[in-house]
């Protein structure tokens, strides 16, 4: 049996992960990373310490809290704010997983001399025949969270366990209820952990280090002015609602030009694209691509989007081009594109930088 450090958010998933590992006979230690607090001192949904401590007490396991406020600000909230100001739609959970959660969990695991870290993610960690580690989709696709894990390193994955890969949420809640775990009925968080009310723009205005762009113009694809927008931080590619434009046809945001403070409007067919360029690519199942390589895969451009057949080619060491067999909807610069093999294993992923027709 191993000694395992379980990252505990205070929610039911991480609680059941800890319970299952202890039930298997492992020596389990709980850890909550304190990443964010509100102006009134409340913790975010990713680090509800009181609930996590209650769970640890119920399970009879040692429990620790580590302060990560400065790391979270450096790697998550500051880049989030900066990217929105420059017209991107960032994916903060991806960066948090690699640079905050796993980095800090493994740091503390070494201090406590634990063999592995574990989380309540719905995914599988596997070692391939080529010796590399990757994440494989959860058995039940509805809860699969591999999209958020593509940026993890080989070292991080080699020391990670994810006990919930074969479960659905109802099963997890039943396990928690039967075991008397106090957060069995706790609702899932639906928002980004540091923006609990969904008001992204207010957060950006309050935390920006540079001037936040103000109102600008909605324009069509030919450059004709259609109206006034309230600031690019309020919008994202593919958005339809809240534009307040009466054009006689359903209007969608095709793209955002931060340099001119313009938002380009088109009809629904204009937000479909076959080609995207990704930067900051991280590979899991393979070491990388060489010039001239072509890789068939299935890729998605948002968390809840379906996988689409595509071909990947390298642009340079850190960038790739993805060409889809069929156009995909609303690929937004700043979001993540993650690509998979036919066995539902993550090959890698990167940040969408440029979208082409």
N, C-alpha and C positions, 0 to 999 in steps of 0.2 A: 504494500500500500504506500501511497505517496503523501507528501505534505503539500497542500494546495491552498493558495491564496485566492479567495473569491472576491471579485469586485462587486460590492453590494450598493445598489442605488437607493434602496428603500422600497423598491417595487417587487411584484410577485415573481417575476422571471428570475432575477438574481437570487431571490430567497429560495426558490425551488431548486435552482442549480446547486446552491450550497447544501440543501437538504439531501439531494440525490447523491452527491459526492460523499457526504458523511455516511449515508445509508450503505454505500458500497464499502465502507470501512476506511476511507481516507482520513487523514488528520487535516481538518479544515480550519482555516483562519479567515475571518471576514475583514474587508477593508472598504471604506468609503472615501473617495476622493472629493474633497470639498472644492468645487470648481467655480462656483458663482453664488453671489448673494444679491438680493434686491436692496434697494435703498433703505427698506425697513428692517433689513437683517435676515430676511427669510432665505433659505437655501433653494437652489433650483430643483427641478424635478429629477435631475440626474444625481442628486446628492442629498436626499432627505435623511439626514443623520438620525433623527429620533426613531423613524420607522425601521431603518437598518439596524439600529442598536437593539430595538425590541425583537426583531427577527433573530439576531445573533443570540440574544438571551434565551429565546424559546428553543433554539437549536443547541444551546449549550456549547457555543464555540467562542474562542477569543475574538475580540473585535477592536479595530483600530481606525482612526481617522487621519488622513493626511491632507494638509492644506496645499492646494494647487492653484490658488487664485491668480498668482502672477503668471504662471505658465498658461493658464486658460486665456488670460487677457492677451498674452503675446501671440499665441498660436491660433486662437479661435476668434475672439470678439474684435480685436483690432483688424485682422485681415478681412473679417466679415464686413465691417463698416467700410473699409477702404474699397473693397471690391464693388459694393453696392454704389458707392459714389462714382465709380468709373464705369457704370453701366453693366456690370456683371451680376449674375444671380448665384451667389456662393452656396457651398454645401458644407456647413461648419462641422457637422457630425463626423464626416470623413477625416477631416484634419484633427479633430479632437481625439478620435480613436488612436491614431498613430502617435501623435506628438504629445498628448497629455495622458490619456487613460492607460494605454499599454506602456508607455515610457515610464510613467510613475508607478504603475503596478509592478513592473519587473524590477524597478529600483528598490521598492519596498520588499519584494519577494526575496531579493538577495540579502537584504538586511535580516529578514526573518528566517533565512535559510530554507525557503520552500522550493519544491521541485518545479511546480507549475503555477500559472495563474489561470483562473476560469471566470467566465462571464455567463450571463443569461441570454446571449444572442441565439437566435434561431438559425443555426448554420452548423456545418461540420468542418473540422480541421483535419486535413488528411495529408499524408506524405506519399508522393508519387514515386513511381519506379525510377525516375531520373534523380531522386534524392531531394527534390524541392517540395516545399510545403505550399499548400493553397487552401482556399475555403471552397466547400462544395455546398450547393443549395440545400436548404432544409428539405426534409422529406415531404413536408406539406408546403407547397409553393406560396400559399397565401401569406404566411408569416416569415418567409425567407428574408434574411437581413444581410446576405453576402454583398449586396451593392454597397453597403456602408463600410465594408471591411477590406476593400481592395488595396488600400494604401499601407497595410501592415507589412512589416519586413519579414524576411525569412527567420531571423533570430526571434522576433516576437511570436510568430506562428509556431515555431518549434517548441515553445514552452507554454502553449495555450491549449486549454480544454474548453469545449462548448457542449455541455451535457444535454441541451434542449433540442438538438438538431432533429430528433425523430418525433417530437411532440407537437400537438396543436395547443392553442391557448386554453381551450376548455379543459383539456387534460391537465395542463399545468395548474389551473385554478382548482381543479378537483384534488390534485395531489396536495396543494397547499391547504385546502379546507380539511381534508382527512388528517393531515398532520398537525392541524391546529395552528398553522402559521398566521400571524395576526394581519397580514396584508393580502389575504387570499382574494378579497373582493375589491381591492384597490383599483380604480380605473386606470387605463393606460394614458400616458401623456400624449397629446396630439400635436403639440407645438414644439418649436425649438426650445431647449431647456432654459435659456436665458431671456426668452421673450415669451412670457407666459400668457400675455393678453393678445398676442398676434399682431401687435402694432410695430412692425419692423421699422417704419419710417421714424417713429418717435424715438426708438432706441438709437438709431443712426444719428439723428440730430443731437441727441444728448451726449453721445460718445465720440463723435467724429473729431479727428485731429486737424482736419482741413475744412475749408468752406464746403458746405453742402449745396449742390446745385438747386436753384430755385425753379420757378415756372418756366416753361419753354413751349415749343410748338409741336403739335401733332402734324405730321406731313404725310402725304401719300407717297407711293413709290416713285412718282415723277417729281417730287419736291413741292407739290402744291400744299399750302397751309390749310389744315382742316379744323384747327381749334387750338386751345391752350391746355397744356397739361400742368399738373401741380408740382412737378419735380420728378426726375427719373428714378429716385429711390423708392417711389411708390409703385413701380411697375416692373413687369418681367415679360420676357418673350412668350408669346402664346396667349397672353391674357386677353380676355374678352369683356369681362364684367368691370364696371366702374370707370369706363372711359368717358362716359357722358358725351358721346358723339352720335348725332343723328344723320346718318349718311345714306339711308335707304337700303343698306345691306349690312349684314353682321360684320362688325369691324374687329380685327385682331391686331395685336402688336407683333409686327414682323421682326423688328430689331430696334436697338437703342443706340443712338450715337451720342456718347458722352462728350465728345469734342465740340459738337455744335449744340448740345442740349436739346436734341430733337428725338422724337419717338416716331418711327416709321410705321404707318398703318397699312394693312392690306386685308384682303378677304381670306377666308380660311385656307384656300389652296396655297397662299403665299407663305404660310408658316411650315410647310413641308419641305424637307431637304434630303438630298441623297448623300451629301458629303460633309464631313466635319473634320476639323483639325484639332487634335488634343495635345496639350503640353503637360510637362511634369508627369510623364507616364511611369507607372510602377508595375513591374511584372511579378507575378506569383508563380504560375506553373511552368514558365519558361524563363531562361536567363535574359532574353531580349530578342530583338530582331536585327538582322544584318541588312546592309544596303542591297536592294533587289529582292528581298524576301516578300512573299505574299502569304497571308495567313487567313484561311477561312474560319469564320467564327459566328457567334450570335452575340449581339450587343444591345444594350439598352442605354437610353440617354436621360432617364429619370428613374427614381426609385420604383414607382408603381407602374412603370411602362412595361409593355411586353418585350421579350427578346425578338430581335429581327436579324435575319441572315445578312452577313456583311463580309467584306474583305478588308484586311488591315495591311498597310504598307508603312515602312518607316520613312519619316521625313528627315530626321536627324537623330542623334543619340537619345534625346528626351522627348521627341514629338512623333506622332503617328498621324496617318490619314486613314479615316474609316469611310468606306464607300458602301452604302447599303444597297441591297438588291432592290428594295422598294423604299420610297421616301418615308422618313419618320417625321412625326409631328412635334413641333415646338422644342427643338434642340436649342438650349439657351446657353450662351457663353457664361462660364463660371460654374455650371453644373458638371456632374461627372458622367463620363461615358465608361461603362464597364463591359468587358467582353469575356465570353464564356466558350468553353469547348462543348462537344456533344455529350459529355458526361456530366454536364452542369457544374463543372469546376471553373473557377475564375482564372482566366489567363492573365488578366491585368486590367488596368484602367488608367484614366487620366482626366485632366480638367479640359472641358470643351473651351477652346479659344476662338475658333472661327467656324462659322456655319456658311456653307455654300449651297446653291440651289440644286 
